[in-house]
C-alpha cells in the first residue's frame, strides 16, 4: 500500500465550543463506541488517475472547515473543536492482486475503515483510498467521521465531486461549525433553544413514560438487526400520499404508529424523527452534522388511517420546528422531568426516513393489481446480532428505488422477535388496506 500526502489550505481556523450538531454526534460516538462513519465504495470513471483523486480530495478539504476539524480535550471532560487552515491528508493507493475481485477488496477495506475508530484529536476526519487492479484504478473507498458530516452533508460532498467533474464548483456560503457554535451561544441561539425546550417539556410532561411493554422473557441474541423490503408498502404509501395530499413520509410514519400501537398496546405513539435542519437560514448547503431528533406524538386509537396520516403530518411539522437545540440542555430537561415524575421517560423509539425527495414523491401511477402483485415480493431477514450498545428501537428507511427498504435495530427486551415481525408486516398491511380501500 502506498500513502500519498495531499496538501490542502482553506479559509478559516480557530478553536471553540462544539456546535449543537457536533455535541449530539459526540454523545452518540461515546455511547456506541463507534465513529459512525459515512461513506462507501464507488466505481471510478475509466481513465481516472491518482492525481485526479488527490486533487479532488485536496479541494474538498480546502473548501469545508468541517473536514479540517479535530477535537481538543480539556479537564472535566471538556471537548472543543479546532479548525486548521492547512495541512496534509493521506490518500492510500491499494494494489489488488490480479486474481482478486476489486469490489470485494474495496468492501473489505471500507469495513476496516469503518470498524476502526478515528483518532479524534490527531487524525483528520476523512479516510480515502483508491484501488488499482491490473494497472488500472477501479474504485474509490471513502469514509467521513460522523463528527464532520451527516447523511445530508454527504449529499453536499457528492454534489461537490460532481461539480468538480463539470469544471465549476460554487463558493461555500453555508455557516461553518465554529460560526454555528458562536450563534448558538449568542442571544438569538439561546432564545431559539428556549422555545424548543419549552415544547419538549410540555410533551414530556403529558405523555406516558413507556414506549414498550414489560419484557416477555429473554431472547438470544438480544439485539437484532432486521432487514425488511416491501414493494407493496412503497406503492401503497405513494397511493395514499397522492390521495391525502401529503408526502409519503407522513404515510409511512402513520403506518409505523398504527402498527406499533397494535403490537405494544401503548397509545398515543411517541417517536423521535431525525430532522436535517437544512431548511434553517444559512444551513442549506452545510456539510457539518446538523441532524437532531424531533418528537412526534400520534393518537391512533380508533382513528381511520387517513386521519392518522394527517396527524402524522402535523406531528412532523411540530417536530421539525422544535428539533434544533442544545443536546446538553435536552438531557438535563429529560432527567429533571423524569425525577419529578418518579419514573424514567423512555425516548428510545426512532423513525428515520433517509430517502431522497425524489424517492419520497415519485409517481403514484399504480393500480390495485400492482399492489396485490407486489405483496408476494416482500422479504424479511435478520442480518446479524447487534452490539449491546445499539439504540433499542431505531427504524431507518433506506434510499432504494421501488420498495420501502427498512433496517430496524431492536432490543428484543423492548419488542420480542414475534412482535418485531408482526410490527413490520403490520406496517405493510395497514398501508395496503388503506390504498385498496380508496
C-alpha positions, -999 to +999 in steps of 0.1 A: +000+000+000+012+035-009+003+066+010+003+099-008+001+131+013-023+156-002-018+192+007-048+215+015-053+251+026-087+268+031-103+298+047-109+299+085-093+285+115-096+286+153-108+268+184-142+270+200-170+251+217-188+223+199-219+231+178-252+215+188-249+190+160-213+181+170-224+176+206-252+153+196-230+131+175-202+131+201-226+118+227-236+090+203-200+082+194-190+078+231-221+058+239-219+035+210-180+034+209-180+039+172-171+068+149-204+061+130-186+069+097-204+077+065-191+067+031-189+038+007-173+022-023-176+040-056-165+028-091-141+053-108-146+066-143-122+048-167-090+068-171-091+083-137-056+089-123-042+091-087-035+128-093-072+133-103-084+118-070-058+136-050-068+169-065-105+163-055-096+153-020-074+184-016-102+206-028-128+191-005-106+195+025-098+231+015-135+240+009-151+227+041-139+236+076-158+205+090-133+183+072-104+203+087-118+200+123-103+179+151-111+178+188-093+192+218-098+176+252-095+195+284-101+190+322-135+179+333-144+161+301-144+194+283-143+189+245-137+217+220-133+218+182-102+230+165-102+241+128-069+242+110-063+264+080-038+240+063-024+205+065-018+172+048-042+143+045-033+108+033-047+092+001-040+055+001-033+036-031-041-001-027-029-027-052-054-055-057-040-089-068-047-098-104-069-127-095-088-109-067-121-091-072-116-053-066-152-049-054-147-074-026-113-059-018-130-025-017-158-037+006-132-053+029-112-020+031-143+000+038-152-023+066-117-019+080-120+019+078-155+018+094-146-005+123-115+014+134-124+044+155-109+077+144-082+094+165-103+124+171-075+146+184-048+139+158-065+123+127-084+143+100-120+130+098-116+117+063-102+083+051-098+078+014-082+052-008-081+042-045-079+006-057-056-004-085-063-037-103-041-049-131-026-014-135-059+005-137-077+024-110-111+008-105-127+021-073-127+048-046-132+040-009-141+069+013-152+073+049-160+105+067-163+106+105-199+114+117-184+144+136-176+160+103-209+153+084-242+136+084-264+120+057-275+153+043-240+167+045-227+137+025-251+148-003-233+181-004-199+164-007-212+142-035-225+173-053-191+189-049-175+160-066-200+161-094-194+198-099-156+192-100-162+169-129-181+196-147-153+221-141-171+247-119-177+245-081-198+272-065-184+291-035-191+279+000-219+300+016-231+278+044-225+286+081-194+267+093-193+248+126-173+274+145-198+301+134-227+278+142-214+274+177-210+312+182-245+318+170-259+291+193-242+306+223-254+341+215-288+358+223-306+345+192-294+310+197-304+309+233-339+322+225-343+295+199-331+268+223-355+280+250-385+278+226-375+243+216-370+230+252-404+245+263-421+225+236-403+193+246-411+200+283-448+202+275-448+170+256-426+151+281-449+160+310-480+149+290-470+115+275-468+081+292-433+072+303-432+039+285-428+033+248-428-005+250-445-031+273-428-051+300-403-077+287-418-111+278-389-134+286-353-135+274-343-139+238-309-147+222-294-129+206-309-100+225-301-073+199-312-078+163-306-061+130-336-068+108-340-060+071-375-057+056-382-048+020-417-042+007-426-031-028-463-032-017-457-007+011-439+015-014-467+015-039-494+019-012-476+048+005-474+066-028-511+060-035-523+072-001-499+102-003-515+112-036-550+109-022-543+128+010-520+154-004-491+149+020-457+133+014-452+096+016-430+100+047-461+110+066-479+080+053-451+057+064-449+074+098-487+068+102-483+032+093-454+029+118-476+044+145-506+022+139-485-010+136-465-002+168-496+006+188-511-027+178-482-048+190-474-028+221-508-017+232-494+017+240-512+048+227-505+076+219-474+065+200-444+087+206-414+085+183-383+106+176-378+115+140-345+127+126-346+163+113-319+175+089-323+212+099-310+223+065-342+244+060-329+269+085-311+302+074-275+297+064-275+259+067-289+246+033-255+236+020-237+229+052-215+198+054-213+196+092-237+175+113-270+192+119-295+164+125-314+164+157-343+143+170-377+158+168-406+145+189-438+132+173-469+123+193-497+105+174-530+093+189-541+064+167-567+047+188-599+041+168-589+066+142-593+060+104-559+056+088-562+086+066-569+107+097-538+092+113-518+103+082-530+139+088-520+137+125-486+123+115-480+152+091-489+177+118-467+159+143-438+161+118-442+198+114-440+203+152-411+180+154-392+199+127-399+233+142-385+222+176-356+200+165-327+225+168-315+227+204-286+223+228-283+185+235-269+191+269-299+211+279-322+185+265-306+157+286-309+179+317-345+185+309-353+148+305-335+139+337-353+167+356-388+157+344-381+120+350-371+128+386-402+149+391-424+122+377-407+094+397-402+073+365-378+073+336-392+087+304-383+064+276-374+082+243-356+053+225-381+049+197-368+063+164-382+067+129-357+079+102-367+083+066-333+086+047-348+086+012-342+115-012-371+137-020-373+121-055-379+087-039-405+101-015-426+119-041-422+095-071-452+090-093-482+072-078-494+058-111-503+024-097-535+003-096-549-024-074-533-052-093-499-037-089-503-036-052-516-072-050-488-085-071-462-066-051-472-083-018-457-115-028-423-099-031-419-088+005-388-100+022-376-100+058-344-113+073-321-109+103-287-100+090-267-101+123-270-097+160-260-062+171-237-048+197-254-042+231-247-005+228-271-002+198-302+020+201-331-001+215-355+006+186-344+025+155-361+022+122-343+035+091-359+037+057-331+034+031-329+053-002-336+025-027-360+025-057-393+006-060-396-006-024-397+006+012-364-008+024-363-008+062-334-015+085-346-020+121-322-023+151-341-036+181-336-048+216-358-078+220-363-069+256-383-039+242-400-058+214-398-096+212-390-112+178-426-124+170-437-088+177-410-074+155-423-095+126-459-085+134-449-049+135-431-048+102-458-068+083-483-047+101-469-015+086-473-031+052-508-043+059-523-011+072-509+009+042-521-017+017-556-018+032-558+020+031-546+021-006-570-005-017-599+009+003-596+041-017 
